[in-house]
């Protein structure tokens, strides 16, 4: 985010950058995990924890995609 913002303090969301660079997006829908419900889904275990894990994996993939697009990695 610091590289994208060129030192500015107003940060852009990871989802916004990922969509801009066509490297993914946050999951949507009833079956998706969201940042606001992550802890609950993690603590619930089972299928709910699997949704939380998928959410984390997606965030990592988006972060890596954005970093590659910005030639950071």
Short mmCIF file of the C-alpha atoms (twelve columns), coordinates in Angstrom:
data_MODEL
# 
_entry.id   MODEL 
# 
loop_
_atom_site.group_PDB 
_atom_site.id 
_atom_site.type_symbol 
_atom_site.label_atom_id 
_atom_site.label_alt_id 
_atom_site.label_comp_id 
_atom_site.label_asym_id 
_atom_site.label_seq_id 
_atom_site.Cartn_x 
_atom_site.Cartn_y 
_atom_site.Cartn_z 
_atom_site.pdbx_PDB_model_num 
ATOM 1  C CA . UNK A 1  0.000   0.000   0.000   1 
ATOM 2  C CA . UNK A 2  2.853   2.368   0.753   1 
ATOM 3  C CA . UNK A 3  4.262   1.920   -2.741  1 
ATOM 4  C CA . UNK A 4  0.879   2.388   -4.417  1 
ATOM 5  C CA . UNK A 5  0.153   5.512   -2.359  1 
ATOM 6  C CA . UNK A 6  3.572   7.083   -3.023  1 
ATOM 7  C CA . UNK A 7  3.900   8.239   0.582   1 
ATOM 8  C CA . UNK A 8  0.356   9.559   0.925   1 
ATOM 9  C CA . UNK A 9  -1.612  8.668   4.045   1 
ATOM 10 C CA . UNK A 10 -4.913  7.799   2.392   1 
ATOM 11 C CA . UNK A 11 -4.818  4.068   1.838   1 
ATOM 12 C CA . UNK A 12 -6.734  2.124   -0.757  1 
ATOM 13 C CA . UNK A 13 -8.370  -1.212  0.059   1 
ATOM 14 C CA . UNK A 14 -6.666  -4.425  -0.986  1 
ATOM 15 C CA . UNK A 15 -9.850  -5.485  -2.793  1 
ATOM 16 C CA . UNK A 16 -9.811  -2.290  -4.842  1 
ATOM 17 C CA . UNK A 17 -6.200  -2.777  -5.934  1 
ATOM 18 C CA . UNK A 18 -6.700  -6.464  -6.652  1 
ATOM 19 C CA . UNK A 19 -9.666  -5.681  -8.884  1 
ATOM 20 C CA . UNK A 20 -7.739  -2.879  -10.608 1 
ATOM 21 C CA . UNK A 21 -4.867  -5.219  -11.448 1 
ATOM 22 C CA . UNK A 22 -7.231  -8.132  -12.235 1 
ATOM 23 C CA . UNK A 23 -5.617  -10.398 -9.640  1 
ATOM 24 C CA . UNK A 24 -8.711  -11.321 -7.633  1 
ATOM 25 C CA . UNK A 25 -11.275 -9.852  -5.287  1 
ATOM 26 C CA . UNK A 26 -12.777 -10.394 -1.864  1 
ATOM 27 C CA . UNK A 27 -15.271 -13.272 -1.771  1 
ATOM 28 C CA . UNK A 28 -18.928 -12.294 -1.682  1 
ATOM 29 C CA . UNK A 29 -22.134 -14.112 -0.848  1 
ATOM 30 C CA . UNK A 30 -23.628 -16.052 2.027   1 
ATOM 31 C CA . UNK A 31 -20.984 -18.765 1.971   1 
ATOM 32 C CA . UNK A 32 -18.056 -16.351 2.107   1 
ATOM 33 C CA . UNK A 33 -16.119 -15.250 5.134   1 
ATOM 34 C CA . UNK A 34 -15.668 -11.548 5.781   1 
ATOM 35 C CA . UNK A 35 -13.193 -9.705  7.931   1 
ATOM 36 C CA . UNK A 36 -15.976 -8.736  10.332  1 
ATOM 37 C CA . UNK A 37 -16.974 -12.356 10.935  1 
ATOM 38 C CA . UNK A 38 -13.569 -13.996 10.610  1 
ATOM 39 C CA . UNK A 39 -12.992 -14.623 14.333  1 
ATOM 40 C CA . UNK A 40 -16.443 -16.140 14.792  1 
ATOM 41 C CA . UNK A 41 -16.008 -18.432 11.829  1 
ATOM 42 C CA . UNK A 42 -12.528 -19.439 12.955  1 
ATOM 43 C CA . UNK A 43 -13.750 -20.234 16.467  1 
ATOM 44 C CA . UNK A 44 -16.734 -22.219 15.156  1 
ATOM 45 C CA . UNK A 45 -14.450 -24.842 13.629  1 
ATOM 46 C CA . UNK A 46 -15.479 -27.319 10.946  1 
ATOM 47 C CA . UNK A 47 -16.887 -25.910 7.718   1 
ATOM 48 C CA . UNK A 48 -16.923 -22.396 9.128   1 
ATOM 49 C CA . UNK A 49 -13.202 -22.556 9.865   1 
ATOM 50 C CA . UNK A 50 -12.593 -23.777 6.313   1 
ATOM 51 C CA . UNK A 51 -14.331 -20.624 5.044   1 
ATOM 52 C CA . UNK A 52 -12.040 -18.538 7.265   1 
ATOM 53 C CA . UNK A 53 -8.979  -20.343 5.907   1 
ATOM 54 C CA . UNK A 54 -10.165 -19.781 2.328   1 
ATOM 55 C CA . UNK A 55 -10.561 -16.082 3.164   1 
ATOM 56 C CA . UNK A 56 -6.951  -15.903 4.386   1 
ATOM 57 C CA . UNK A 57 -5.615  -17.770 1.359   1 
ATOM 58 C CA . UNK A 58 -7.469  -15.377 -0.928  1 
ATOM 59 C CA . UNK A 59 -6.015  -12.349 0.891   1 
ATOM 60 C CA . UNK A 60 -2.508  -13.774 0.489   1 
ATOM 61 C CA . UNK A 61 -3.083  -14.453 -3.206  1 
ATOM 62 C CA . UNK A 62 -4.421  -10.928 -3.760  1 
ATOM 63 C CA . UNK A 63 -1.498  -9.390  -1.854  1 
ATOM 64 C CA . UNK A 64 1.007   -11.388 -3.914  1 
ATOM 65 C CA . UNK A 65 -0.783  -10.485 -7.148  1 
ATOM 66 C CA . UNK A 66 -0.749  -6.791  -6.354  1 
ATOM 67 C CA . UNK A 67 2.908   -6.958  -5.301  1 
ATOM 68 C CA . UNK A 68 3.816   -8.635  -8.601  1 
ATOM 69 C CA . UNK A 69 1.810   -6.062  -10.563 1 
ATOM 70 C CA . UNK A 70 3.710   -3.284  -8.788  1 
ATOM 71 C CA . UNK A 71 7.023   -5.110  -9.431  1 
ATOM 72 C CA . UNK A 72 7.680   -5.348  -5.697  1 
ATOM 73 C CA . UNK A 73 8.309   -9.093  -5.866  1 
# 
